[in-house]
Amino acid sequence: MRYYDKLVFELSQKGRSAFSLPQAKHEFTPGGVWRESELNLPELSEPDVVRHYTNLSQMNFGVDTGFYPLGSCTMKYNPKVNEQVVPQFDGLHPLQPECTVQGAREVLSFMDKALAEITGMKHFTFLPCAGAHGELTGLMLIKEYHMSRGDTARTKVIVPDSAHGTNPASAAVCGFDIVVVKSRPDGLVDVEDLKPLLGPDIAGIMMTNPNTLGLFERDIKEIARLVHECGGLLYYDGANMNPLLGVVRPGDMGFDVMHLNLHKTFSTPHGGGGPGSGPVGVGEKLVPLLEKPRVSGFHGNFGVIVRACAYILMLGKENVKMAGLLATLAANYIKESLKDCYKLPIPTVCKHEFVFDGLLADNGVTTLDVAKRLLDYGFHAPTIYFPLLFHQALMIEPTETESLQTLDAFIEVMKKIAREAAEDPELLHTAPHNTPIGRPDETTAARPPILRY
Ligand SMILES: *Cc1c(COP(=O)(O)O)cnc(C)c1O
């Protein structure tokens, strides 16, 4: 263990401090409120404090430290100009008089218009604080829509088997029963499997397009027609709308309500639990059900909205479109470059991401081994063992913000790992070899975590 890997409490030396102040006089403090014993705080010099936090930051992996191809998460680079813009707004209080927050209102009004134009929805609410929160909000709108028409028998929501786990979870939290529609072998929703599920008890369907396998649901128009015909609504999970920016609009595909993850598609940083922003957009039918007034205080994680606004303004209309095209190009480039080493179950053109099903050669090296070995080479692992349609899923999403050189470096390392797997499988079973932590027992760490020193 390196010296500075110690905890601050272990580095502490009695009496050491990072500052000196004149001895305080406590004349004005009422009696009887003083602590009887000293606070147990670590005592360190300024260099010790700086080294402690800087070393901690180095034990983690971030978009600012390396390539982060985590599928379904859109870990794109967060431009530093975003961070220069946000402090202009961070003194605001949600209860401030409206006349003093006109700039913030303008941001929300601009974002409402920009996102409506990008998605083909009519209006957005910015209250939801993440994707799943947006899903719940959207489903509540769907429920309210049916209720407001006296249509009370619609208790079921259809979710494809390839859906992100939050979709069925949100539908369940909203009180719906979940009906699963199957995917065909080509990875798209099976329209023939969908037809018999439709009826007067269906509130709607939740879809991701491109879906979790990175494939565009080519039958979406037909699906929209069928679901609308039975009286249901279409919910669009736009967490990863990245590849469609400026190319196709959910509103034009027939969706009635949707959410976007500003913290994925529009560059703002995420991971480690937040903060996020999952604005919900609605088409004509649902506009009357949005909260009123639509521009008021308490607008979710406002800093995230400001970052997304800076990102959209920086790119402008033309380049917002380029973001989607480049993300698609990058994903297909990696897919085609590696399909001789890794099993590619669905070989068609993908959008922003795609899924390998482990190594092509079967010699006991698992997807987990590959993911762990990647860390040794300084790359974050792709998403693994998701989606559940494949046993050794390795889901890669490069985003548009990586250079050709970075993509090539990643491809080179993935090929090298495939060679290592053939020559020295044990090297992979025991990876990673040069990270601060090797293979933690993830179940135990998540179930009874030890959060105190
Ligand atoms: C990330 C993601 C979500 C959930 O978003 P959170 O902000 O983590 O709640 C939902 N659907 C898809 C497809 C996603 O990729």
The ligand as a Gaussian input file, in Angstrom:
#p B3LYP/6-31G(d) Opt

LIG

0 1
 C      -29.983000       5.306000     -18.575000
 C      -31.257000       4.849000     -19.115000
 C      -32.448000       5.003000     -18.379000
 C      -32.493000       5.504000     -16.945000
 O      -31.989000       6.787000     -16.774000
 P      -31.564000       7.300000     -15.304000
 O      -31.225000       8.733000     -15.472000
 O      -30.405000       6.451000     -14.891000
 O      -32.741000       7.094000     -14.397000
 C      -33.622000       4.612000     -18.983000
 N      -33.641000       4.077000     -20.221000
 C      -32.512000       3.897000     -20.949000
 C      -32.606000       3.301000     -22.316000
 C      -31.287000       4.272000     -20.422000
 O      -30.169000       4.080000     -21.123000

